[in-house]
Amino acid sequence: MTSNKFSQKDQDFADAMATKLRLNREKLKQTLTPDEKINQLIPEQRDQIGEFRLSIIREGLEEFPGLDPMDALQMMEEFGA
C-alpha cells in the first residue's frame, strides 16, 4: 500500500509556493489601473454594484490604488451608500 501523504519538505515547499503566488497576486492588484480592476469583475458583480456605484468606486481606486473594488463596495454598504 502506498501513502498519499507528503513529506514535511514537500509540504513546506507547497506552502512557500502558495505564499509566493498570493503575494504576487496582491502586488499585481496594486499595479492595475482602476479601469483594469473594474474590468476584472465578473458580470454578476458589475450588475450587483451598478454603474453609479462603479463610478464612485473608480474614483476611490484612483485615490487609493491598493483598494479592491469589492472591498470598496462593502465599505459603501456599511455607510449606507
mmCIF file of the N, C-alpha and C atoms, coordinates in Angstrom:
data_MODEL
# 
_entry.id   MODEL 
# 
loop_
_atom_site.group_PDB 
_atom_site.id 
_atom_site.type_symbol 
_atom_site.label_atom_id 
_atom_site.label_alt_id 
_atom_site.label_comp_id 
_atom_site.label_asym_id 
_atom_site.label_entity_id 
_atom_site.label_seq_id 
_atom_site.pdbx_PDB_ins_code 
_atom_site.Cartn_x 
_atom_site.Cartn_y 
_atom_site.Cartn_z 
_atom_site.occupancy 
_atom_site.B_iso_or_equiv 
_atom_site.pdbx_formal_charge 
_atom_site.auth_seq_id 
_atom_site.auth_comp_id 
_atom_site.auth_asym_id 
_atom_site.auth_atom_id 
_atom_site.pdbx_PDB_model_num 
ATOM 1   N N  . MET A 1 1  ? 0.830   -1.175 0.000   1.00 0.00 ? 1  MET A N  1 
ATOM 2   C CA . MET A 1 1  ? 0.000   0.000  0.000   1.00 0.00 ? 1  MET A CA 1 
ATOM 3   C C  . MET A 1 1  ? 0.886   1.256  0.000   1.00 0.00 ? 1  MET A C  1 
ATOM 4   N N  . THR A 1 2  ? 0.527   2.246  -0.829  1.00 0.00 ? 2  THR A N  1 
ATOM 5   C CA . THR A 1 2  ? 1.307   3.470  -0.878  1.00 0.00 ? 2  THR A CA 1 
ATOM 6   C C  . THR A 1 2  ? 0.599   4.556  -0.085  1.00 0.00 ? 2  THR A C  1 
ATOM 7   N N  . SER A 1 3  ? 1.375   5.450  0.407   1.00 0.00 ? 3  SER A N  1 
ATOM 8   C CA . SER A 1 3  ? 0.829   6.550  1.188   1.00 0.00 ? 3  SER A CA 1 
ATOM 9   C C  . SER A 1 3  ? 0.756   7.801  0.317   1.00 0.00 ? 3  SER A C  1 
ATOM 10  N N  . ASN A 1 4  ? -0.345  8.530  0.412   1.00 0.00 ? 4  ASN A N  1 
ATOM 11  C CA . ASN A 1 4  ? -0.508  9.761  -0.353  1.00 0.00 ? 4  ASN A CA 1 
ATOM 12  C C  . ASN A 1 4  ? -0.042  10.987 0.417   1.00 0.00 ? 4  ASN A C  1 
ATOM 13  N N  . LYS A 1 5  ? 0.545   10.772 1.574   1.00 0.00 ? 5  LYS A N  1 
ATOM 14  C CA . LYS A 1 5  ? 0.984   11.898 2.389   1.00 0.00 ? 5  LYS A CA 1 
ATOM 15  C C  . LYS A 1 5  ? 2.275   12.483 1.839   1.00 0.00 ? 5  LYS A C  1 
ATOM 16  N N  . PHE A 1 6  ? 2.396   13.784 1.929   1.00 0.00 ? 6  PHE A N  1 
ATOM 17  C CA . PHE A 1 6  ? 3.607   14.459 1.503   1.00 0.00 ? 6  PHE A CA 1 
ATOM 18  C C  . PHE A 1 6  ? 4.607   14.451 2.646   1.00 0.00 ? 6  PHE A C  1 
ATOM 19  N N  . SER A 1 7  ? 5.879   14.470 2.291   1.00 0.00 ? 7  SER A N  1 
ATOM 20  C CA . SER A 1 7  ? 6.894   14.624 3.323   1.00 0.00 ? 7  SER A CA 1 
ATOM 21  C C  . SER A 1 7  ? 6.823   16.060 3.840   1.00 0.00 ? 7  SER A C  1 
ATOM 22  N N  . GLN A 1 8  ? 7.436   16.292 4.969   1.00 0.00 ? 8  GLN A N  1 
ATOM 23  C CA . GLN A 1 8  ? 7.422   17.642 5.546   1.00 0.00 ? 8  GLN A CA 1 
ATOM 24  C C  . GLN A 1 8  ? 8.096   18.625 4.590   1.00 0.00 ? 8  GLN A C  1 
ATOM 25  N N  . LYS A 1 9  ? 9.148   18.186 3.931   1.00 0.00 ? 9  LYS A N  1 
ATOM 26  C CA . LYS A 1 9  ? 9.858   19.052 2.980   1.00 0.00 ? 9  LYS A CA 1 
ATOM 27  C C  . LYS A 1 9  ? 8.936   19.437 1.818   1.00 0.00 ? 9  LYS A C  1 
ATOM 28  N N  . ASP A 1 10 ? 8.180   18.464 1.292   1.00 0.00 ? 10 ASP A N  1 
ATOM 29  C CA . ASP A 1 10 ? 7.244   18.745 0.209   1.00 0.00 ? 10 ASP A CA 1 
ATOM 30  C C  . ASP A 1 10 ? 6.143   19.696 0.668   1.00 0.00 ? 10 ASP A C  1 
ATOM 31  N N  . GLN A 1 11 ? 5.664   19.503 1.878   1.00 0.00 ? 11 GLN A N  1 
ATOM 32  C CA . GLN A 1 11 ? 4.614   20.371 2.419   1.00 0.00 ? 11 GLN A CA 1 
ATOM 33  C C  . GLN A 1 11 ? 5.121   21.796 2.608   1.00 0.00 ? 11 GLN A C  1 
ATOM 34  N N  . ASP A 1 12 ? 6.349   21.925 3.114   1.00 0.00 ? 12 ASP A N  1 
ATOM 35  C CA . ASP A 1 12 ? 6.942   23.255 3.288   1.00 0.00 ? 12 ASP A CA 1 
ATOM 36  C C  . ASP A 1 12 ? 7.106   23.957 1.944   1.00 0.00 ? 12 ASP A C  1 
ATOM 37  N N  . PHE A 1 13 ? 7.524   23.203 0.924   1.00 0.00 ? 13 PHE A N  1 
ATOM 38  C CA . PHE A 1 13 ? 7.677   23.771 -0.409  1.00 0.00 ? 13 PHE A CA 1 
ATOM 39  C C  . PHE A 1 13 ? 6.325   24.231 -0.955  1.00 0.00 ? 13 PHE A C  1 
ATOM 40  N N  . ALA A 1 14 ? 5.302   23.410 -0.790  1.00 0.00 ? 14 ALA A N  1 
ATOM 41  C CA . ALA A 1 14 ? 3.965   23.764 -1.276  1.00 0.00 ? 14 ALA A CA 1 
ATOM 42  C C  . ALA A 1 14 ? 3.447   25.013 -0.560  1.00 0.00 ? 14 ALA A C  1 
ATOM 43  N N  . ASP A 1 15 ? 3.683   25.095 0.740   1.00 0.00 ? 15 ASP A N  1 
ATOM 44  C CA . ASP A 1 15 ? 3.260   26.280 1.497   1.00 0.00 ? 15 ASP A CA 1 
ATOM 45  C C  . ASP A 1 15 ? 3.994   27.529 1.019   1.00 0.00 ? 15 ASP A C  1 
ATOM 46  N N  . ALA A 1 16 ? 5.300   27.392 0.757   1.00 0.00 ? 16 ALA A N  1 
ATOM 47  C CA . ALA A 1 16 ? 6.087   28.534 0.283   1.00 0.00 ? 16 ALA A CA 1 
ATOM 48  C C  . ALA A 1 16 ? 5.591   29.001 -1.091  1.00 0.00 ? 16 ALA A C  1 
ATOM 49  N N  . MET A 1 17 ? 5.281   28.072 -1.971  1.00 0.00 ? 17 MET A N  1 
ATOM 50  C CA . MET A 1 17 ? 4.785   28.427 -3.301  1.00 0.00 ? 17 MET A CA 1 
ATOM 51  C C  . MET A 1 17 ? 3.412   29.096 -3.211  1.00 0.00 ? 17 MET A C  1 
ATOM 52  N N  . ALA A 1 18 ? 2.563   28.598 -2.330  1.00 0.00 ? 18 ALA A N  1 
ATOM 53  C CA . ALA A 1 18 ? 1.244   29.207 -2.153  1.00 0.00 ? 18 ALA A CA 1 
ATOM 54  C C  . ALA A 1 18 ? 1.384   30.641 -1.647  1.00 0.00 ? 18 ALA A C  1 
ATOM 55  N N  . THR A 1 19 ? 2.301   30.856 -0.720  1.00 0.00 ? 19 THR A N  1 
ATOM 56  C CA . THR A 1 19 ? 2.540   32.203 -0.205  1.00 0.00 ? 19 THR A CA 1 
ATOM 57  C C  . THR A 1 19 ? 3.077   33.114 -1.299  1.00 0.00 ? 19 THR A C  1 
ATOM 58  N N  . LYS A 1 20 ? 4.009   32.598 -2.099  1.00 0.00 ? 20 LYS A N  1 
ATOM 59  C CA . LYS A 1 20 ? 4.574   33.401 -3.186  1.00 0.00 ? 20 LYS A CA 1 
ATOM 60  C C  . LYS A 1 20 ? 3.500   33.796 -4.197  1.00 0.00 ? 20 LYS A C  1 
ATOM 61  N N  . LEU A 1 21 ? 2.646   32.856 -4.559  1.00 0.00 ? 21 LEU A N  1 
ATOM 62  C CA . LEU A 1 21 ? 1.571   33.162 -5.506  1.00 0.00 ? 21 LEU A CA 1 
ATOM 63  C C  . LEU A 1 21 ? 0.610   34.200 -4.939  1.00 0.00 ? 21 LEU A C  1 
ATOM 64  N N  . ARG A 1 22 ? 0.267   34.068 -3.670  1.00 0.00 ? 22 ARG A N  1 
ATOM 65  C CA . ARG A 1 22 ? -0.641  35.031 -3.035  1.00 0.00 ? 22 ARG A CA 1 
ATOM 66  C C  . ARG A 1 22 ? -0.026  36.429 -3.035  1.00 0.00 ? 22 ARG A C  1 
ATOM 67  N N  . LEU A 1 23 ? 1.244   36.516 -2.670  1.00 0.00 ? 23 LEU A N  1 
ATOM 68  C CA . LEU A 1 23 ? 1.911   37.822 -2.641  1.00 0.00 ? 23 LEU A CA 1 
ATOM 69  C C  . LEU A 1 23 ? 2.020   38.424 -4.041  1.00 0.00 ? 23 LEU A C  1 
ATOM 70  N N  . ASN A 1 24 ? 2.295   37.588 -5.039  1.00 0.00 ? 24 ASN A N  1 
ATOM 71  C CA . ASN A 1 24 ? 2.363   38.085 -6.418  1.00 0.00 ? 24 ASN A CA 1 
ATOM 72  C C  . ASN A 1 24 ? 1.011   38.618 -6.878  1.00 0.00 ? 24 ASN A C  1 
ATOM 73  N N  . ARG A 1 25 ? -0.075  37.912 -6.524  1.00 0.00 ? 25 ARG A N  1 
ATOM 74  C CA . ARG A 1 25 ? -1.418  38.386 -6.897  1.00 0.00 ? 25 ARG A CA 1 
ATOM 75  C C  . ARG A 1 25 ? -1.727  39.714 -6.220  1.00 0.00 ? 25 ARG A C  1 
ATOM 76  N N  . GLU A 1 26 ? -1.355  39.829 -4.947  1.00 0.00 ? 26 GLU A N  1 
ATOM 77  C CA . GLU A 1 26 ? -1.605  41.080 -4.227  1.00 0.00 ? 26 GLU A CA 1 
ATOM 78  C C  . GLU A 1 26 ? -0.818  42.225 -4.835  1.00 0.00 ? 26 GLU A C  1 
ATOM 79  N N  . LYS A 1 27 ? 0.429   41.973 -5.219  1.00 0.00 ? 27 LYS A N  1 
ATOM 80  C CA . LYS A 1 27 ? 1.247   43.017 -5.835  1.00 0.00 ? 27 LYS A CA 1 
ATOM 81  C C  . LYS A 1 27 ? 0.670   43.414 -7.192  1.00 0.00 ? 27 LYS A C  1 
ATOM 82  N N  . LEU A 1 28 ? 0.220   42.427 -7.957  1.00 0.00 ? 28 LEU A N  1 
ATOM 83  C CA . LEU A 1 28 ? -0.369  42.715 -9.261  1.00 0.00 ? 28 LEU A CA 1 
ATOM 84  C C  . LEU A 1 28 ? -1.621  43.574 -9.116  1.00 0.00 ? 28 LEU A C  1 
ATOM 85  N N  . LYS A 1 29 ? -2.441  43.290 -8.112  1.00 0.00 ? 29 LYS A N  1 
ATOM 86  C CA . LYS A 1 29 ? -3.647  44.086 -7.887  1.00 0.00 ? 29 LYS A CA 1 
ATOM 87  C C  . LYS A 1 29 ? -3.305  45.546 -7.631  1.00 0.00 ? 29 LYS A C  1 
ATOM 88  N N  . GLN A 1 30 ? -2.175  45.785 -6.973  1.00 0.00 ? 30 GLN A N  1 
ATOM 89  C CA . GLN A 1 30 ? -1.797  47.158 -6.650  1.00 0.00 ? 30 GLN A CA 1 
ATOM 90  C C  . GLN A 1 30 ? -1.259  47.896 -7.864  1.00 0.00 ? 30 GLN A C  1 
ATOM 91  N N  . THR A 1 31 ? -0.799  47.169 -8.884  1.00 0.00 ? 31 THR A N  1 
ATOM 92  C CA . THR A 1 31 ? -0.238  47.840 -10.057 1.00 0.00 ? 31 THR A CA 1 
ATOM 93  C C  . THR A 1 31 ? -1.274  48.036 -11.164 1.00 0.00 ? 31 THR A C  1 
ATOM 94  N N  . LEU A 1 32 ? -2.463  47.461 -11.002 1.00 0.00 ? 32 LEU A N  1 
ATOM 95  C CA . LEU A 1 32 ? -3.509  47.625 -12.008 1.00 0.00 ? 32 LEU A CA 1 
ATOM 96  C C  . LEU A 1 32 ? -4.122  49.014 -11.930 1.00 0.00 ? 32 LEU A C  1 
ATOM 97  N N  . THR A 1 33 ? -4.557  49.529 -13.064 1.00 0.00 ? 33 THR A N  1 
ATOM 98  C CA . THR A 1 33 ? -5.278  50.795 -13.077 1.00 0.00 ? 33 THR A CA 1 
ATOM 99  C C  . THR A 1 33 ? -6.696  50.547 -12.555 1.00 0.00 ? 33 THR A C  1 
ATOM 100 N N  . PRO A 1 34 ? -7.386  51.599 -12.135 1.00 0.00 ? 34 PRO A N  1 
ATOM 101 C CA . PRO A 1 34 ? -8.774  51.426 -11.678 1.00 0.00 ? 34 PRO A CA 1 
ATOM 102 C C  . PRO A 1 34 ? -9.668  50.754 -12.721 1.00 0.00 ? 34 PRO A C  1 
ATOM 103 N N  . ASP A 1 35 ? -9.518  51.125 -13.987 1.00 0.00 ? 35 ASP A N  1 
ATOM 104 C CA . ASP A 1 35 ? -10.334 50.507 -15.034 1.00 0.00 ? 35 ASP A CA 1 
ATOM 105 C C  . ASP A 1 35 ? -10.025 49.022 -15.190 1.00 0.00 ? 35 ASP A C  1 
ATOM 106 N N  . GLU A 1 36 ? -8.751  48.659 -15.073 1.00 0.00 ? 36 GLU A N  1 
ATOM 107 C CA . GLU A 1 36 ? -8.385  47.240 -15.173 1.00 0.00 ? 36 GLU A CA 1 
ATOM 108 C C  . GLU A 1 36 ? -8.979  46.439 -14.018 1.00 0.00 ? 36 GLU A C  1 
ATOM 109 N N  . LYS A 1 37 ? -8.969  47.021 -12.820 1.00 0.00 ? 37 LYS A N  1 
ATOM 110 C CA . LYS A 1 37 ? -9.560  46.332 -11.674 1.00 0.00 ? 37 LYS A CA 1 
ATOM 111 C C  . LYS A 1 37 ? -11.065 46.136 -11.868 1.00 0.00 ? 37 LYS A C  1 
ATOM 112 N N  . ILE A 1 38 ? -11.726 47.156 -12.363 1.00 0.00 ? 38 ILE A N  1 
ATOM 113 C CA . ILE A 1 38 ? -13.171 47.060 -12.576 1.00 0.00 ? 38 ILE A CA 1 
ATOM 114 C C  . ILE A 1 38 ? -13.472 46.076 -13.708 1.00 0.00 ? 38 ILE A C  1 
ATOM 115 N N  . ASN A 1 39 ? -12.629 46.048 -14.738 1.00 0.00 ? 39 ASN A N  1 
ATOM 116 C CA . ASN A 1 39 ? -12.837 45.113 -15.844 1.00 0.00 ? 39 ASN A CA 1 
ATOM 117 C C  . ASN A 1 39 ? -12.650 43.661 -15.418 1.00 0.00 ? 39 ASN A C  1 
ATOM 118 N N  . GLN A 1 40 ? -11.942 43.414 -14.323 1.00 0.00 ? 40 GLN A N  1 
ATOM 119 C CA . GLN A 1 40 ? -11.745 42.053 -13.835 1.00 0.00 ? 40 GLN A CA 1 
ATOM 120 C C  . GLN A 1 40 ? -12.957 41.524 -13.072 1.00 0.00 ? 40 GLN A C  1 
ATOM 121 N N  . LEU A 1 41 ? -13.901 42.393 -12.747 1.00 0.00 ? 41 LEU A N  1 
ATOM 122 C CA . LEU A 1 41 ? -15.105 41.943 -12.054 1.00 0.00 ? 41 LEU A CA 1 
ATOM 123 C C  . LEU A 1 41 ? -15.945 41.083 -12.996 1.00 0.00 ? 41 LEU A C  1 
ATOM 124 N N  . ILE A 1 42 ? -16.562 40.056 -12.445 1.00 0.00 ? 42 ILE A N  1 
ATOM 125 C CA . ILE A 1 42 ? -17.446 39.234 -13.270 1.00 0.00 ? 42 ILE A CA 1 
ATOM 126 C C  . ILE A 1 42 ? -18.748 39.989 -13.495 1.00 0.00 ? 42 ILE A C  1 
ATOM 127 N N  . PRO A 1 43 ? -19.485 39.670 -14.558 1.00 0.00 ? 43 PRO A N  1 
ATOM 128 C CA . PRO A 1 43 ? -20.717 40.406 -14.873 1.00 0.00 ? 43 PRO A CA 1 
ATOM 129 C C  . PRO A 1 43 ? -21.707 40.469 -13.703 1.00 0.00 ? 43 PRO A C  1 
ATOM 130 N N  . GLU A 1 44 ? -21.805 39.399 -12.933 1.00 0.00 ? 44 GLU A N  1 
ATOM 131 C CA . GLU A 1 44 ? -22.737 39.401 -11.790 1.00 0.00 ? 44 GLU A CA 1 
ATOM 132 C C  . GLU A 1 44 ? -22.329 40.442 -10.755 1.00 0.00 ? 44 GLU A C  1 
ATOM 133 N N  . GLN A 1 45 ? -21.007 40.592 -10.545 1.00 0.00 ? 45 GLN A N  1 
ATOM 134 C CA . GLN A 1 45 ? -20.525 41.596 -9.600  1.00 0.00 ? 45 GLN A CA 1 
ATOM 135 C C  . GLN A 1 45 ? -20.810 43.002 -10.126 1.00 0.00 ? 45 GLN A C  1 
ATOM 136 N N  . ARG A 1 46 ? -20.583 43.212 -11.418 1.00 0.00 ? 46 ARG A N  1 
ATOM 137 C CA . ARG A 1 46 ? -20.837 44.531 -12.006 1.00 0.00 ? 46 ARG A CA 1 
ATOM 138 C C  . ARG A 1 46 ? -22.320 44.885 -11.906 1.00 0.00 ? 46 ARG A C  1 
ATOM 139 N N  . ASP A 1 47 ? -23.188 43.893 -12.155 1.00 0.00 ? 47 ASP A N  1 
ATOM 140 C CA . ASP A 1 47 ? -24.635 44.132 -12.042 1.00 0.00 ? 47 ASP A CA 1 
ATOM 141 C C  . ASP A 1 47 ? -25.023 44.427 -10.603 1.00 0.00 ? 47 ASP A C  1 
ATOM 142 N N  . GLN A 1 48 ? -24.416 43.703 -9.658  1.00 0.00 ? 48 GLN A N  1 
ATOM 143 C CA . GLN A 1 48 ? -24.711 43.910 -8.243  1.00 0.00 ? 48 GLN A CA 1 
ATOM 144 C C  . GLN A 1 48 ? -24.316 45.322 -7.816  1.00 0.00 ? 48 GLN A C  1 
ATOM 145 N N  . ILE A 1 49 ? -23.181 45.778 -8.293  1.00 0.00 ? 49 ILE A N  1 
ATOM 146 C CA . ILE A 1 49 ? -22.682 47.098 -7.893  1.00 0.00 ? 49 ILE A CA 1 
ATOM 147 C C  . ILE A 1 49 ? -23.468 48.212 -8.575  1.00 0.00 ? 49 ILE A C  1 
ATOM 148 N N  . GLY A 1 50 ? -23.696 48.090 -9.865  1.00 0.00 ? 50 GLY A N  1 
ATOM 149 C CA . GLY A 1 50 ? -24.407 49.140 -10.605 1.00 0.00 ? 50 GLY A CA 1 
ATOM 150 C C  . GLY A 1 50 ? -23.440 50.192 -11.130 1.00 0.00 ? 50 GLY A C  1 
ATOM 151 N N  . GLU A 1 51 ? -23.842 50.852 -12.208 1.00 0.00 ? 51 GLU A N  1 
ATOM 152 C CA . GLU A 1 51 ? -22.970 51.823 -12.864 1.00 0.00 ? 51 GLU A CA 1 
ATOM 153 C C  . GLU A 1 51 ? -22.666 53.039 -11.989 1.00 0.00 ? 51 GLU A C  1 
ATOM 154 N N  . PHE A 1 52 ? -23.659 53.513 -11.228 1.00 0.00 ? 52 PHE A N  1 
ATOM 155 C CA . PHE A 1 52 ? -23.435 54.688 -10.385 1.00 0.00 ? 52 PHE A CA 1 
ATOM 156 C C  . PHE A 1 52 ? -22.381 54.397 -9.322  1.00 0.00 ? 52 PHE A C  1 
ATOM 157 N N  . ARG A 1 53 ? -22.548 53.265 -8.640  1.00 0.00 ? 53 ARG A N  1 
ATOM 158 C CA . ARG A 1 53 ? -21.568 52.896 -7.615  1.00 0.00 ? 53 ARG A CA 1 
ATOM 159 C C  . ARG A 1 53 ? -20.203 52.605 -8.230  1.00 0.00 ? 53 ARG A C  1 
ATOM 160 N N  . LEU A 1 54 ? -20.187 52.006 -9.430  1.00 0.00 ? 54 LEU A N  1 
ATOM 161 C CA . LEU A 1 54 ? -18.908 51.739 -10.090 1.00 0.00 ? 54 LEU A CA 1 
ATOM 162 C C  . LEU A 1 54 ? -18.148 53.033 -10.360 1.00 0.00 ? 54 LEU A C  1 
ATOM 163 N N  . SER A 1 55 ? -18.864 54.085 -10.720 1.00 0.00 ? 55 SER A N  1 
ATOM 164 C CA . SER A 1 55 ? -18.187 55.362 -10.976 1.00 0.00 ? 55 SER A CA 1 
ATOM 165 C C  . SER A 1 55 ? -17.574 55.916 -9.691  1.00 0.00 ? 55 SER A C  1 
ATOM 166 N N  . ILE A 1 56 ? -18.272 55.739 -8.573  1.00 0.00 ? 56 ILE A N  1 
ATOM 167 C CA . ILE A 1 56 ? -17.735 56.187 -7.279  1.00 0.00 ? 56 ILE A CA 1 
ATOM 168 C C  . ILE A 1 56 ? -16.532 55.329 -6.894  1.00 0.00 ? 56 ILE A C  1 
ATOM 169 N N  . ILE A 1 57 ? -16.654 54.012 -7.089  1.00 0.00 ? 57 ILE A N  1 
ATOM 170 C CA . ILE A 1 57 ? -15.555 53.106 -6.761  1.00 0.00 ? 57 ILE A CA 1 
ATOM 171 C C  . ILE A 1 57 ? -14.337 53.413 -7.629  1.00 0.00 ? 57 ILE A C  1 
ATOM 172 N N  . ARG A 1 58 ? -14.547 53.711 -8.903  1.00 0.00 ? 58 ARG A N  1 
ATOM 173 C CA . ARG A 1 58 ? -13.440 54.039 -9.807  1.00 0.00 ? 58 ARG A CA 1 
ATOM 174 C C  . ARG A 1 58 ? -12.672 55.252 -9.274  1.00 0.00 ? 58 ARG A C  1 
ATOM 175 N N  . GLU A 1 59 ? -13.378 56.266 -8.809  1.00 0.00 ? 59 GLU A N  1 
ATOM 176 C CA . GLU A 1 59 ? -12.714 57.449 -8.240  1.00 0.00 ? 59 GLU A CA 1 
ATOM 177 C C  . GLU A 1 59 ? -11.932 57.080 -6.983  1.00 0.00 ? 59 GLU A C  1 
ATOM 178 N N  . GLY A 1 60 ? -12.524 56.205 -6.155  1.00 0.00 ? 60 GLY A N  1 
ATOM 179 C CA . GLY A 1 60 ? -11.826 55.759 -4.949  1.00 0.00 ? 60 GLY A CA 1 
ATOM 180 C C  . GLY A 1 60 ? -10.562 54.970 -5.271  1.00 0.00 ? 60 GLY A C  1 
ATOM 181 N N  . LEU A 1 61 ? -10.623 54.159 -6.331  1.00 0.00 ? 61 LEU A N  1 
ATOM 182 C CA . LEU A 1 61 ? -9.454  53.374 -6.726  1.00 0.00 ? 61 LEU A CA 1 
ATOM 183 C C  . LEU A 1 61 ? -8.335  54.270 -7.238  1.00 0.00 ? 61 LEU A C  1 
ATOM 184 N N  . GLU A 1 62 ? -8.691  55.394 -7.836  1.00 0.00 ? 62 GLU A N  1 
ATOM 185 C CA . GLU A 1 62 ? -7.667  56.332 -8.299  1.00 0.00 ? 62 GLU A CA 1 
ATOM 186 C C  . GLU A 1 62 ? -6.956  56.963 -7.110  1.00 0.00 ? 62 GLU A C  1 
ATOM 187 N N  . GLU A 1 63 ? -7.708  57.226 -6.055  1.00 0.00 ? 63 GLU A N  1 
ATOM 188 C CA . GLU A 1 63 ? -7.125  57.852 -4.862  1.00 0.00 ? 63 GLU A CA 1 
ATOM 189 C C  . GLU A 1 63 ? -6.404  56.837 -3.986  1.00 0.00 ? 63 GLU A C  1 
ATOM 190 N N  . PHE A 1 64 ? -6.909  55.609 -3.932  1.00 0.00 ? 64 PHE A N  1 
ATOM 191 C CA . PHE A 1 64 ? -6.332  54.558 -3.098  1.00 0.00 ? 64 PHE A CA 1 
ATOM 192 C C  . PHE A 1 64 ? -6.034  53.332 -3.968  1.00 0.00 ? 64 PHE A C  1 
ATOM 193 N N  . PRO A 1 65 ? -4.856  53.278 -4.613  1.00 0.00 ? 65 PRO A N  1 
ATOM 194 C CA . PRO A 1 65 ? -4.539  52.212 -5.575  1.00 0.00 ? 65 PRO A CA 1 
ATOM 195 C C  . PRO A 1 65 ? -4.590  50.796 -4.997  1.00 0.00 ? 65 PRO A C  1 
ATOM 196 N N  . GLY A 1 66 ? -4.379  50.629 -3.717  1.00 0.00 ? 66 GLY A N  1 
ATOM 197 C CA . GLY A 1 66 ? -4.379  49.303 -3.120  1.00 0.00 ? 66 GLY A CA 1 
ATOM 198 C C  . GLY A 1 66 ? -5.765  48.773 -2.807  1.00 0.00 ? 66 GLY A C  1 
ATOM 199 N N  . LEU A 1 67 ? -6.783  49.569 -3.029  1.00 0.00 ? 67 LEU A N  1 
ATOM 200 C CA . LEU A 1 67 ? -8.153  49.194 -2.693  1.00 0.00 ? 67 LEU A CA 1 
ATOM 201 C C  . LEU A 1 67 ? -8.720  48.200 -3.696  1.00 0.00 ? 67 LEU A C  1 
ATOM 202 N N  . ASP A 1 68 ? -9.450  47.223 -3.196  1.00 0.00 ? 68 ASP A N  1 
ATOM 203 C CA . ASP A 1 68 ? -10.125 46.241 -4.042  1.00 0.00 ? 68 ASP A CA 1 
ATOM 204 C C  . ASP A 1 68 ? -11.556 46.724 -4.287  1.00 0.00 ? 68 ASP A C  1 
ATOM 205 N N  . PRO A 1 69 ? -12.067 46.596 -5.514  1.00 0.00 ? 69 PRO A N  1 
ATOM 206 C CA . PRO A 1 69 ? -13.423 47.079 -5.799  1.00 0.00 ? 69 PRO A CA 1 
ATOM 207 C C  . PRO A 1 69 ? -14.504 46.469 -4.899  1.00 0.00 ? 69 PRO A C  1 
ATOM 208 N N  . MET A 1 70 ? -14.385 45.184 -4.574  1.00 0.00 ? 70 MET A N  1 
ATOM 209 C CA . MET A 1 70 ? -15.392 44.553 -3.727  1.00 0.00 ? 70 MET A CA 1 
ATOM 210 C C  . MET A 1 70 ? -15.277 45.039 -2.282  1.00 0.00 ? 70 MET A C  1 
ATOM 211 N N  . ASP A 1 71 ? -14.065 45.349 -1.838  1.00 0.00 ? 71 ASP A N  1 
ATOM 212 C CA . ASP A 1 71 ? -13.895 45.945 -0.510  1.00 0.00 ? 71 ASP A CA 1 
ATOM 213 C C  . ASP A 1 71 ? -14.515 47.337 -0.478  1.00 0.00 ? 71 ASP A C  1 
ATOM 214 N N  . ALA A 1 72 ? -14.346 48.070 -1.572  1.00 0.00 ? 72 ALA A N  1 
ATOM 215 C CA . ALA A 1 72 ? -14.943 49.400 -1.657  1.00 0.00 ? 72 ALA A CA 1 
ATOM 216 C C  . ALA A 1 72 ? -16.456 49.311 -1.604  1.00 0.00 ? 72 ALA A C  1 
ATOM 217 N N  . LEU A 1 73 ? -17.026 48.326 -2.282  1.00 0.00 ? 73 LEU A N  1 
ATOM 218 C CA . LEU A 1 73 ? -18.485 48.140 -2.241  1.00 0.00 ? 73 LEU A CA 1 
ATOM 219 C C  . LEU A 1 73 ? -18.946 47.834 -0.820  1.00 0.00 ? 73 LEU A C  1 
ATOM 220 N N  . GLN A 1 74 ? -18.211 46.964 -0.145  1.00 0.00 ? 74 GLN A N  1 
ATOM 221 C CA . GLN A 1 74 ? -18.584 46.623 1.240   1.00 0.00 ? 74 GLN A CA 1 
ATOM 222 C C  . GLN A 1 74 ? -18.537 47.868 2.132   1.00 0.00 ? 74 GLN A C  1 
ATOM 223 N N  . MET A 1 75 ? -17.533 48.705 1.953   1.00 0.00 ? 75 MET A N  1 
ATOM 224 C CA . MET A 1 75 ? -17.449 49.941 2.749   1.00 0.00 ? 75 MET A CA 1 
ATOM 225 C C  . MET A 1 75 ? -18.618 50.860 2.445   1.00 0.00 ? 75 MET A C  1 
ATOM 226 N N  . MET A 1 76 ? -18.982 50.955 1.161   1.00 0.00 ? 76 MET A N  1 
ATOM 227 C CA . MET A 1 76 ? -20.111 51.806 0.789   1.00 0.00 ? 76 MET A CA 1 
ATOM 228 C C  . MET A 1 76 ? -21.402 51.296 1.443   1.00 0.00 ? 76 MET A C  1 
ATOM 229 N N  . GLU A 1 77 ? -21.592 49.988 1.442   1.00 0.00 ? 77 GLU A N  1 
ATOM 230 C CA . GLU A 1 77 ? -22.794 49.414 2.035   1.00 0.00 ? 77 GLU A CA 1 
ATOM 231 C C  . GLU A 1 77 ? -22.830 49.640 3.539   1.00 0.00 ? 77 GLU A C  1 
ATOM 232 N N  . GLU A 1 78 ? -21.665 49.580 4.195   1.00 0.00 ? 78 GLU A N  1 
ATOM 233 C CA . GLU A 1 78 ? -21.603 49.832 5.626   1.00 0.00 ? 78 GLU A CA 1 
ATOM 234 C C  . GLU A 1 78 ? -21.977 51.270 5.966   1.00 0.00 ? 78 GLU A C  1 
ATOM 235 N N  . PHE A 1 79 ? -21.645 52.189 5.058   1.00 0.00 ? 79 PHE A N  1 
ATOM 236 C CA . PHE A 1 79 ? -22.009 53.595 5.254   1.00 0.00 ? 79 PHE A CA 1 
ATOM 237 C C  . PHE A 1 79 ? -23.405 53.922 4.767   1.00 0.00 ? 79 PHE A C  1 
ATOM 238 N N  . GLY A 1 80 ? -24.042 52.955 4.143   1.00 0.00 ? 80 GLY A N  1 
ATOM 239 C CA . GLY A 1 80 ? -25.405 53.155 3.675   1.00 0.00 ? 80 GLY A CA 1 
ATOM 240 C C  . GLY A 1 80 ? -25.502 53.804 2.311   1.00 0.00 ? 80 GLY A C  1 
ATOM 241 N N  . ALA A 1 81 ? -24.442 53.761 1.559   1.00 0.00 ? 81 ALA A N  1 
ATOM 242 C CA . ALA A 1 81 ? -24.449 54.383 0.220   1.00 0.00 ? 81 ALA A CA 1 
ATOM 243 C C  . ALA A 1 81 ? -24.883 53.386 -0.836  1.00 0.00 ? 81 ALA A C  1 
# 
